[in-house]
Amino acid sequence: MKIGLFGINLGLCSYPAGLTRVARLAEELGYDSLWAGEHMVLPSPRVPPSPMEPTDRMLDPLCALTFAAAATSTILLSTGVLLLPQRNPVALAKEAASLDVLSEGRLQLGVGVGYLEQEFAAVGAPMADRGSRTAEYLAAMRALWTQPEPTFHGRYVSFDGVDAHPRPVRGDIPIVMGGRSVPAHRRAVADSLGWYGFMLDPDATSQNLAGLRKAAEEVKRRADLPALEVSVSPPGLKPGWFERYAELGVDRIVLAMPTNRTMPEIEDWLARRAPATADAPA
């Protein structure tokens, strides 16, 4: 099973020295990927369901991954997840392609629909149609990445007679769909490389995998895509959980780093869970 790290843009990793040290150490220790989440703004004062305090440090995920790309050479770089309906898809397509080129094809774009009303209001994006916007924005970005003469006309996005270079290294950027809803499962199965479940214990993971299997019976997967890759961030790892995730068919465990500790403590945490030194994270 692959082991990745979530939190490369949080806490101590939101400082240049911390981000550089953790990214390089993760690559040296054999972690397969670095993941960065996103919230442009947070409710202040904090109210449910906000996951963080408004004063918690969180870098923009694409900026953080670009910085990590400059410090590493092989480790996969992934957003986990970027809130797509809050973004301009044309601008995002350019930003993502630029990072993919600078990292020599190491970007994986994890996307989700978002859930904080205050965040949608702050960026001037409607929350009600965020699912349909996500699907259309992905299609528009892929047009800019892959079409010889990019053209797209949809409900929310429309362009022709334009182009954008450089293109992604692999001709496209792999998409990973986040979310636990039926529509999210369907979007993942239909046209995403993978699906990402955040803070899911084995039981919740099993329920979502059942949802993905049901979606696979109802929607057709793009013929050019491999089997759906499943990545999960657990809420910690209790004894026996790693084996349970493996039995369920999870392809990657994305461990959430304790980014608010000291650097020696983080280094020790990384070393004790490293794929290169252990069969399973402790």
C-alpha positions in Angstrom: 0.0 0.0 0.0 1.2 3.5 -0.8 1.6 6.0 2.1 1.3 9.7 1.6 1.3 12.7 3.9 -1.4 15.3 4.4 -0.7 18.8 5.7 2.3 20.1 3.7 0.7 23.6 3.8 -0.3 23.6 7.5 1.3 24.7 10.8 5.0 24.4 10.8 5.0 23.5 7.1 3.5 26.9 6.3 6.9 28.4 7.0 9.6 28.1 4.2 12.1 26.1 6.3 9.5 23.7 7.7 7.9 23.0 4.3 11.3 22.4 2.7 12.6 20.1 5.5 9.4 18.0 5.6 9.1 17.7 1.8 12.7 16.5 1.4 12.5 14.1 4.4 9.3 12.6 3.2 10.9 11.9 -0.2 14.0 10.4 1.4 11.9 8.2 3.6 9.9 6.7 0.8 6.5 8.4 1.2 4.8 8.4 -2.2 2.9 11.8 -2.1 2.5 15.1 -0.4 -1.1 16.4 0.0 -2.3 20.0 0.6 -5.9 20.9 1.6 -7.7 24.2 1.0 -9.7 26.9 2.7 -9.4 30.4 1.3 -11.1 31.9 4.4 -12.6 30.4 7.6 -15.5 31.6 9.7 -14.4 34.0 12.4 -15.3 33.2 15.2 -15.2 29.5 14.4 -18.6 27.9 14.0 -19.5 24.3 13.0 -18.8 22.7 10.6 -15.5 24.7 10.2 -12.6 22.3 10.7 -10.1 24.9 11.9 -9.7 28.0 13.9 -9.7 31.2 11.7 -6.2 32.0 12.9 -4.7 28.6 12.0 -2.0 28.9 9.3 -2.9 27.4 5.9 -1.0 28.2 2.7 -2.7 28.2 -0.7 -2.3 24.6 -1.8 -0.9 25.3 -5.2 1.7 27.7 -3.9 2.8 25.2 -1.2 3.1 22.4 -3.7 5.1 24.5 -6.1 7.5 25.3 -3.2 7.6 21.6 -2.4 8.3 20.7 -6.0 11.4 22.9 -6.0 12.7 21.1 -3.0 12.1 17.5 -4.3 12.4 15.5 -7.5 10.2 12.4 -7.4 7.4 12.6 -4.9 3.9 13.0 -6.1 2.2 16.4 -5.4 -1.5 16.4 -4.7 -4.2 18.8 -3.7 -6.5 17.1 -1.1 -8.8 18.8 -1.9 -9.0 22.0 -3.8 -12.5 23.6 -3.7 -13.2 23.8 -7.4 -16.5 25.7 -7.5 -14.9 28.6 -5.6 -12.2 28.9 -8.4 -12.1 30.4 -11.9 -11.6 27.3 -14.0 -9.6 29.1 -16.7 -7.2 30.7 -14.2 -7.0 27.4 -12.3 -6.2 25.5 -15.5 -3.2 27.8 -16.1 -2.0 27.5 -12.5 -2.3 23.8 -12.4 -0.5 23.3 -15.8 2.2 25.6 -14.7 2.8 23.6 -11.5 2.7 20.4 -13.5 5.4 21.7 -15.9 7.6 23.0 -13.1 7.4 19.7 -11.2 8.0 17.7 -14.4 4.6 16.0 -14.4 4.2 15.3 -10.7 0.9 17.1 -10.1 -2.4 15.3 -9.2 -5.4 17.6 -8.8 -7.7 16.5 -6.0 -11.0 18.5 -6.1 -14.1 18.8 -4.0 -17.3 20.9 -4.0 -16.8 22.6 -0.5 -19.3 23.0 2.3 -18.7 26.2 4.2 -21.4 28.8 3.4 -19.2 31.7 4.7 -16.4 30.7 2.4 -18.6 30.6 -0.7 -20.1 34.0 0.2 -16.6 35.6 0.7 -15.4 34.6 -2.8 -18.8 35.5 -4.4 -19.6 32.0 -5.5 -23.0 30.4 -5.2 -23.2 27.3 -3.1 -26.4 25.8 -4.3 -25.1 24.6 -7.7 -21.6 23.7 -6.6 -21.9 20.1 -7.9 -22.8 21.0 -11.4 -20.2 23.7 -11.4 -17.6 21.3 -10.4 -18.4 18.9 -13.3 -18.4 21.7 -15.8 -15.3 23.4 -14.6 -13.4 20.1 -14.9 -14.6 19.7 -18.5 -13.6 23.2 -19.3 -10.1 22.8 -17.8 -9.6 19.6 -19.7 -10.5 21.4 -22.9 -7.7 23.9 -22.2 -5.2 21.1 -21.4 -5.9 18.7 -24.2 -7.7 20.2 -27.2 -5.5 21.4 -30.1 -7.9 24.4 -30.4 -9.6 24.7 -27.0 -13.3 25.4 -27.3 -15.9 25.0 -24.6 -19.5 26.3 -24.2 -21.4 25.4 -21.1 -23.8 26.9 -18.6 -21.1 28.6 -16.5 -18.0 28.7 -18.8 -17.6 29.6 -22.4 -14.6 30.2 -24.6 -13.2 29.7 -28.1 -10.5 31.4 -30.2 -8.1 31.1 -27.2 -5.2 28.9 -26.2 -2.9 28.4 -23.2 0.6 27.0 -23.1 2.6 25.3 -21.8 0.3 22.2 -21.6 0.6 19.6 -18.8 3.5 17.3 -19.2 1.3 14.2 -19.7 -1.2 15.9 -21.9 -3.7 16.0 -19.0 -3.6 16.3 -15.2 -4.9 13.3 -13.2 -8.0 14.2 -11.2 -8.9 12.8 -7.8 -12.5 13.4 -6.6 -13.2 14.0 -2.9 -16.5 13.8 -1.2 -18.8 11.2 0.4 -22.1 11.9 -1.4 -23.7 9.9 -4.2 -22.9 12.6 -6.8 -19.2 12.6 -5.6 -19.0 8.9 -6.0 -20.5 9.1 -9.4 -18.1 11.8 -10.5 -15.2 9.8 -9.2 -16.2 6.6 -11.1 -17.1 8.4 -14.3 -14.0 10.4 -15.1 -11.5 10.7 -12.2 -8.3 8.8 -11.7 -9.1 8.3 -8.1 -11.3 9.0 -5.1 -10.1 10.6 -1.8 -11.8 10.1 1.6 -10.8 12.4 4.3 -10.8 11.5 8.0 -12.5 8.1 7.5 -12.2 5.2 9.8 -12.4 1.7 8.3 -16.2 1.4 8.8 -16.8 4.8 7.1 -14.4 3.8 4.4 -16.3 0.5 3.8 -19.5 2.5 3.4 -18.0 4.8 0.9 -16.4 1.9 -1.1 -19.9 0.4 -1.2 -21.1 3.7 -2.6 -18.4 3.7 -5.2 -19.3 0.1 -6.3 -22.9 1.1 -6.6 -21.9 4.2 -8.7 -19.9 1.8 -11.0 -23.1 -0.1 -11.7 -24.9 3.1 -12.7 -22.3 5.2 -14.7 -19.8 4.4 -17.4 -16.2 5.0 -16.7 -14.0 6.7 -19.3 -12.3 4.0 -21.4 -8.9 5.6 -21.1 -8.8 5.5 -17.3 -7.3 2.7 -15.2 -9.1 1.1 -12.3 -10.2 3.7 -9.7 -7.5 4.4 -7.2 -8.7 4.8 -3.6 -6.8 7.1 -1.1 -8.0 7.6 2.5 -6.8 9.8 5.3 -7.6 8.1 8.6 -8.5 9.9 11.9 -5.3 8.4 13.4 -4.3 4.8 13.1 -5.5 2.3 15.8 -4.1 -1.2 16.1 -5.2 -3.3 13.2 -6.6 -0.5 11.1 -3.8 -0.5 8.5 -4.6 -4.2 7.8 -8.3 -3.4 7.6 -7.8 -0.6 5.1 -5.7 -3.0 3.0 -8.4 -5.7 3.2 -11.0 -3.2 2.0 -8.9 -2.5 -1.1 -7.6 1.0 -0.2 -4.6 1.8 -2.4 -3.1 4.6 -0.4 -3.2 5.8 3.2 -2.6 9.6 3.5 -1.4 10.2 7.0 -2.3 13.6 8.5 0.9 15.0 10.0 1.0 16.7 13.4 2.2 20.0 11.9 1.8 22.0 15.2 4.7 20.1 16.9 8.4 21.0 16.9 10.5 20.0 13.9 12.4 17.2 15.9 9.0 15.8 16.9 7.7 15.9 13.3 10.9 14.3 12.0 10.6 11.4 14.6 6.9 11.0 13.7 7.7 10.7 10.0 10.6 8.3 10.5 8.5 5.9 12.7 5.8 5.7 10.0 8.1 5.7 7.0 7.3 3.1 4.2 11.1 2.6 3.9 11.5 1.5 7.5 8.2 -0.2 8.5 5.6 -2.6 7.0 2.8 -0.5 8.4 2.5 2.9 10.1 2.4 2.8 13.9 
